[in-house]
Amino acid sequence: SASSSGWSVDASGAVKLQFAAYAGSTPIQCGTAVAGLGSKSSGAQVQDLRFYISNVKLLKADGSSVALSLSATDNNYQGTDSVSLITLSQTGVGSCTAGASLNKLIQGTVPAGQYVGVSMTLGVPFSLNHLNSTDPATPAVLRSDVNPGMSWNWRGGRKFTKVELQSTDTGSPMTLLHLGSTGCVGDPANGVPSSSCT
């Protein structure tokens, strides 16, 4: 239950964090036309909008935090570090995918109590980022057969955020925004593990 001093988690410990995409005050999803983008006030439609969230913690009024223990799904991995993939829109064959294949929630549990905030990191923890995306031992949320298009094809690693927009202006191209680690030392594709990234 929510109040001005935060919210209470009951004895079940269940927590659901809901994500949504907006352009100003307008909710957007796959195929939603968005106008007024950039210096030329261009239009575009969202084709793909996915991002990794890691190490979610709920915050208490005394400044302490409690890690969210993630529910076991193909969109979550819980280990020393945790990571979830949020999928608000995903490019399918010929068009966007909508409905059940999307993941707009991070679900898990914490001890019952009063909480005042949430902290999380956008991206994949270094300890997980360079695992082989085709190895069955790699957590499902990081595998390319479960979540295609979220791995880099050079130097290993994941796209922390993937935003792809199709212009609604005649003759204009698709805009791609892919964020991830750079400056990585190592070459996982050739058997040399990454030791650091900038």
N, C-alpha and C positions, 0 to 999 in steps of 0.2 A: 504494500500500500504506500502511496506517495504522500509526502507532506512538504512544507517549505524547508524542512531540515533534512531532506533526503527521502529515502524510502526504506521500508522494512522487507526483509526476506524471511518468510515463515520457515517452519521446521523442515519442510521438504527441501529447502535450499535451492529451489529451481529459479534460474535466471534466464531470460530471453532478451537479447539485444537486437533490435530491429533496425535495419538499414534501408534507406530509400534515396533515390536521386531526385534532385530538384534543379530547375533553371529559374532562379528567383523564387517565386512562390508557386510555380507550376510543377507538379510531379511529372517526371519523365520516365519513359521505359522504352523498350525496343520499338523503333519506328516513330517515336514522338518527334514532331518537327519543332525545332528550337530556332527562334529568330534572334537577330541582333547580336551575333557573335563577332568578336574581334573589331578591329578598326574599320573594316568595311561593312560592318553590320550584316554579315552573311547568315545564311540559314543552313541547318544541318539536321540529320536524324541520327540518333544513337543506334549503332549497330552492335557494339560490344562494350560492356562496362563491367569489369571484374577487378578485384583487388584482394590482396592477402592482408589479414590482420593477425598480429601475433601478441602473445604474452598479455592477455586481457587481465586486468586486476580491478576489483571493486575497492573504493576508497572509503575510509571511516573518518568521522569528524576529528578524531585525535591524530590524524595524519598517517595512520598505519594503512596497509593495504592487504588484501586477500586475493590470491590468484584464483581465477575462475577455472574450475575443473571441467573441461569440455566434454560434451556428450560424444559418444563414439559414432561417427558418421564418415562417409567418404569426403566430406567437406571440412573435417577437423582432424588434427593430430595432437595428441597429448603425450608429452614426454618431459624431459628436463625443460625444454622450450616447447611452447604450444603455438599452433598456427591454424587459421581458418581461411577458407576462400569464400568471399562474398561475390555472388554472381547476380547482378541486377539486370543484365542483358547479355546475351551470347550469340555471336554469329553462328548460324547453322548453315546448311547447304542451301545456298540461294537466298536465304532471308534470315531474320533474327529468330531465335528460339524463345518461346514464351511458355509460361506455366510451370509445371511441376519440376522441370530441370533447373530452375533458378533457385538460388539459395540467398535469402535476404536476412537470415538469422544467425546469430551465434548463440548457442544454447549450452548451458552447463549448470554446475551447482557451486554454492559457497555455503559456509556455515550460516545458520540463521542469525539475523542481527539487523542493525540499522546502518545504511550506507548513504554516502553523500555524493559520490562521483564514480567515474570510470576512467581508467587509463589504459591505453593500448598503443601498439606500434604498427604503423603502416609498413608492411614488408614481411620478408621471411628471415628468421634468425640465421646468422652466419652458419651456425652448427647444422642447419638443415638445407640451406640454400643451394649447395653444390652437390647434393646427392644425385645419383644417376636417375634421370627422369623415366628411363625405360626398365629399370630393375624392379622386379616384383617385390623386393624387400623394402623398397622406398615407400614411405607412407602414401596412401592413395591420393590424398589432397595435393601431393607434389608430383604425381606421375602423369606423363603426357597421354597415356591411354585413358585415364579417368577425366583429366582436365586439359584437353588439347589446346595448344596455342598459348600456354602460360610459361613455357620454357624457352630460354634463349637457345639459338642453334650454334652459338660459339661460346667458348670458355665456360659452358655450363651455367647454372644459376637459373633463377626464375624472374619473370616479369612481375614486379611487385604490384604494379597497377597497369591495366590495359584499358585504354579508352579509344574507341574507333568510331569516327563520325563520317557519315556519307553526306556530302554537300547536297543541298536542295537547289543550288544555283546551277543553271545549265552550263555544262562543260567544265565544272569544277571537280577536282579529285576528292578522294577520301582523305581524311586527316587521321593520322595515327599518333597516339601518345602512349609510349611504352616506357615505364620507369623501372629501374633496377640497379643493382650494384655495378660499378665500373672500376677500372684500375685494379682488377683482381690479379694477384700473383699466383701463378700456377696454370696448369692446362689440363683440366679433368678429362677432356676428350682424348688426351694422349697419355693418361695414367699418372699425371702429376697433380695431386690434390691442391686445391686453392688454399693458401695459407693466410691471406688477408685481402680485403677490398677497401676502396676509398669511398 
